[in-house]
Amino acid sequence: MRGRQNSYRCGVSGDAGVRVARVLVVVWMTAVTVASLSSRSGYLSGDGPALHALAYLVLAWLLRHVWSGLPMPGRILAPLAAAVGFGGLIEMAQFALPDRTAESGDLLANGAGAAVGLLVPLLRPLAVGPEHRPRTP
């Protein structure tokens, strides 16, 4: 069942799907870190709540795949806590930089994006017909 479950979620079956998700999480977290800690005059000078929400939506969605084997409450809570915790660390790091500021609004946007990234996949089975839902043995 787990291999079939990961096949549906990641496009790669079994433990390979989890490994791919882990690599993507590291790549995405690196990109978010560089973008968040770079100078405001850089390539993300117009960042705002929507960009924060999008970045953490993707992060939470990827983390959900990494922890897809957890029972249901943990499958949602672990990625949410990790994404929000990562956002908090980024905000603390920005506080220490002279050309960046730590803002509670950014942390709120990060959390909202992470929550949406975790809840939207849960709603998908409701939106598609039974012929498109994954079959369980």
C-alpha atoms as a printed R data frame, in Angstrom:
    type eleno elety resid chain resno       x      y       z
1   ATOM     1    CA   MET     A     1   0.000  0.000   0.000
2   ATOM     2    CA   ARG     A     2   2.737  2.493   0.875
3   ATOM     3    CA   GLY     A     3   4.469  2.099  -2.494
4   ATOM     4    CA   ARG     A     4   1.190  2.620  -4.310
5   ATOM     5    CA   GLN     A     5   0.427  5.617  -2.114
6   ATOM     6    CA   ASN     A     6   3.791  7.259  -2.887
7   ATOM     7    CA   SER     A     7   3.390  6.414  -6.569
8   ATOM     8    CA   TYR     A     8   0.184  8.440  -6.677
9   ATOM     9    CA   ARG     A     9   1.614 11.357  -4.722
10  ATOM    10    CA   CYS     A    10   5.135 11.765  -6.082
11  ATOM    11    CA   GLY     A    11   5.045 10.114  -9.462
12  ATOM    12    CA   VAL     A    12   7.824  7.776  -8.273
13  ATOM    13    CA   SER     A    13   7.061  4.569  -6.443
14  ATOM    14    CA   GLY     A    14   8.131  3.435  -2.985
15  ATOM    15    CA   ASP     A    15  11.126  4.801  -1.137
16  ATOM    16    CA   ALA     A    16  12.434  6.402  -4.325
17  ATOM    17    CA   GLY     A    17   9.532  8.872  -4.200
18  ATOM    18    CA   VAL     A    18  10.431  9.861  -0.657
19  ATOM    19    CA   ARG     A    19  14.095 10.286  -1.657
20  ATOM    20    CA   VAL     A    20  13.112 12.524  -4.569
21  ATOM    21    CA   ALA     A    21  10.908 14.586  -2.247
22  ATOM    22    CA   ARG     A    22  13.776 14.951   0.245
23  ATOM    23    CA   VAL     A    23  16.112 16.247  -2.448
24  ATOM    24    CA   LEU     A    24  13.471 18.691  -3.650
25  ATOM    25    CA   VAL     A    25  12.919 19.916  -0.073
26  ATOM    26    CA   VAL     A    26  16.645 20.645   0.319
27  ATOM    27    CA   VAL     A    27  16.775 22.443  -3.039
28  ATOM    28    CA   TRP     A    28  13.640 24.480  -2.275
29  ATOM    29    CA   MET     A    29  14.791 25.394   1.258
30  ATOM    30    CA   THR     A    30  18.135 26.521  -0.144
31  ATOM    31    CA   ALA     A    31  16.408 28.699  -2.739
32  ATOM    32    CA   VAL     A    32  14.083 30.218  -0.125
33  ATOM    33    CA   THR     A    33  17.020 30.881   2.208
34  ATOM    34    CA   VAL     A    34  19.073 32.613  -0.487
35  ATOM    35    CA   ALA     A    35  16.108 34.688  -1.643
36  ATOM    36    CA   SER     A    36  15.114 35.601   1.915
37  ATOM    37    CA   LEU     A    37  18.567 36.606   3.096
38  ATOM    38    CA   SER     A    38  19.800 38.375  -0.021
39  ATOM    39    CA   SER     A    39  19.895 42.145  -0.235
40  ATOM    40    CA   ARG     A    40  16.573 43.931  -0.809
41  ATOM    41    CA   SER     A    41  18.042 45.440  -3.956
42  ATOM    42    CA   GLY     A    42  18.346 41.923  -5.353
43  ATOM    43    CA   TYR     A    43  16.018 39.930  -7.538
44  ATOM    44    CA   LEU     A    44  13.190 39.785  -4.959
45  ATOM    45    CA   SER     A    45  12.942 43.476  -4.160
46  ATOM    46    CA   GLY     A    46   9.164 43.430  -4.604
47  ATOM    47    CA   ASP     A    47   8.492 40.543  -2.240
48  ATOM    48    CA   GLY     A    48   5.246 40.598  -0.305
49  ATOM    49    CA   PRO     A    49   2.785 38.346   1.492
50  ATOM    50    CA   ALA     A    50   1.753 36.525  -1.678
51  ATOM    51    CA   LEU     A    51   5.340 35.570  -2.482
52  ATOM    52    CA   HIS     A    52   5.907 34.397   1.096
53  ATOM    53    CA   ALA     A    53   2.704 32.341   1.019
54  ATOM    54    CA   LEU     A    54   3.638 30.762  -2.319
55  ATOM    55    CA   ALA     A    55   7.147 29.835  -1.158
56  ATOM    56    CA   TYR     A    56   5.865 28.130   2.000
57  ATOM    57    CA   LEU     A    57   2.926 26.514   0.191
58  ATOM    58    CA   VAL     A    58   5.444 24.699  -2.007
59  ATOM    59    CA   LEU     A    59   7.676 23.843   0.967
60  ATOM    60    CA   ALA     A    60   4.804 22.366   2.996
61  ATOM    61    CA   TRP     A    61   3.548 20.423  -0.025
62  ATOM    62    CA   LEU     A    62   7.007 18.907  -0.543
63  ATOM    63    CA   LEU     A    63   7.379 18.125   3.173
64  ATOM    64    CA   ARG     A    64   4.012 16.362   3.080
65  ATOM    65    CA   HIS     A    65   5.475 13.935   0.552
66  ATOM    66    CA   VAL     A    66   8.528 13.336   2.742
67  ATOM    67    CA   TRP     A    67   6.298 12.429   5.690
68  ATOM    68    CA   SER     A    68   3.557 10.662   3.705
69  ATOM    69    CA   GLY     A    69   4.017  7.488   5.771
70  ATOM    70    CA   LEU     A    70   2.962  9.154   9.036
71  ATOM    71    CA   PRO     A    71  -0.532  8.587  10.422
72  ATOM    72    CA   MET     A    72  -3.003 11.318   9.510
73  ATOM    73    CA   PRO     A    73  -2.570 13.968  12.206
74  ATOM    74    CA   GLY     A    74   1.219 13.798  11.892
75  ATOM    75    CA   ARG     A    75   1.053 13.859   8.115
76  ATOM    76    CA   ILE     A    76  -0.369 17.375   8.380
77  ATOM    77    CA   LEU     A    77   1.120 18.673  11.638
78  ATOM    78    CA   ALA     A    78   4.761 17.656  11.035
79  ATOM    79    CA   PRO     A    79   5.117 19.478   7.691
80  ATOM    80    CA   LEU     A    80   3.212 22.487   9.034
81  ATOM    81    CA   ALA     A    81   5.445 22.733  12.114
82  ATOM    82    CA   ALA     A    82   8.595 22.279  10.020
83  ATOM    83    CA   ALA     A    83   7.589 24.927   7.470
84  ATOM    84    CA   VAL     A    84   6.538 27.474  10.112
85  ATOM    85    CA   GLY     A    85   9.662 26.727  12.174
86  ATOM    86    CA   PHE     A    86  11.852 27.224   9.109
87  ATOM    87    CA   GLY     A    87  10.068 30.510   8.418
88  ATOM    88    CA   GLY     A    88  10.721 31.593  12.001
89  ATOM    89    CA   LEU     A    89  14.415 30.827  11.658
90  ATOM    90    CA   ILE     A    90  14.567 32.842   8.435
91  ATOM    91    CA   GLU     A    91  12.865 35.795  10.142
92  ATOM    92    CA   MET     A    92  15.350 35.613  13.053
93  ATOM    93    CA   ALA     A    93  18.245 35.539  10.586
94  ATOM    94    CA   GLN     A    94  16.802 38.581   8.790
95  ATOM    95    CA   PHE     A    95  16.677 40.433  12.106
96  ATOM    96    CA   ALA     A    96  20.468 40.111  12.341
97  ATOM    97    CA   LEU     A    97  21.094 41.497   8.845
98  ATOM    98    CA   PRO     A    98  21.483 45.253   8.360
99  ATOM    99    CA   ASP     A    99  19.503 45.487   5.108
100 ATOM   100    CA   ARG     A   100  16.674 43.091   6.064
101 ATOM   101    CA   THR     A   101  13.909 43.268   8.637
102 ATOM   102    CA   ALA     A   102  12.065 40.576  10.542
103 ATOM   103    CA   GLU     A   103   8.316 41.017  10.239
104 ATOM   104    CA   SER     A   104   5.498 39.163  11.937
105 ATOM   105    CA   GLY     A   105   3.379 39.644   8.807
106 ATOM   106    CA   ASP     A   106   5.884 37.598   6.832
107 ATOM   107    CA   LEU     A   107   5.697 34.793   9.385
108 ATOM   108    CA   LEU     A   108   1.896 34.893   9.225
109 ATOM   109    CA   ALA     A   109   1.996 34.713   5.415
110 ATOM   110    CA   ASN     A   110   4.441 31.789   5.633
111 ATOM   111    CA   GLY     A   111   2.093 29.903   7.956
112 ATOM   112    CA   ALA     A   112  -0.952 30.641   5.816
113 ATOM   113    CA   GLY     A   113   0.823 29.437   2.692
114 ATOM   114    CA   ALA     A   114   1.984 26.271   4.438
115 ATOM   115    CA   ALA     A   115  -1.548 25.563   5.670
116 ATOM   116    CA   VAL     A   116  -2.985 25.978   2.174
117 ATOM   117    CA   GLY     A   117  -0.259 23.746   0.745
118 ATOM   118    CA   LEU     A   118  -1.301 21.011   3.154
119 ATOM   119    CA   LEU     A   119  -5.068 21.420   2.943
120 ATOM   120    CA   VAL     A   120  -5.538 21.682  -0.821
121 ATOM   121    CA   PRO     A   121  -4.337 18.106  -1.490
122 ATOM   122    CA   LEU     A   122  -6.821 16.885   1.134
123 ATOM   123    CA   LEU     A   123  -9.670 18.506  -0.794
124 ATOM   124    CA   ARG     A   124  -8.669 17.022  -4.156
125 ATOM   125    CA   PRO     A   125 -10.538 13.717  -3.680
126 ATOM   126    CA   LEU     A   126 -13.720 15.718  -3.134
127 ATOM   127    CA   ALA     A   127 -13.249 17.635  -6.383
128 ATOM   128    CA   VAL     A   128 -12.654 14.716  -8.744
129 ATOM   129    CA   GLY     A   129 -15.011 11.956  -9.653
130 ATOM   130    CA   PRO     A   130 -14.590  8.391  -8.389
131 ATOM   131    CA   GLU     A   131 -13.048  7.298 -11.670
132 ATOM   132    CA   HIS     A   132 -10.029  9.548 -11.024
133 ATOM   133    CA   ARG     A   133  -9.451  8.685  -7.380
134 ATOM   134    CA   PRO     A   134  -6.648  6.283  -6.486
135 ATOM   135    CA   ARG     A   135  -7.807  2.765  -5.857
136 ATOM   136    CA   THR     A   136  -7.038  1.170  -2.529
137 ATOM   137    CA   PRO     A   137  -6.503 -2.576  -2.408
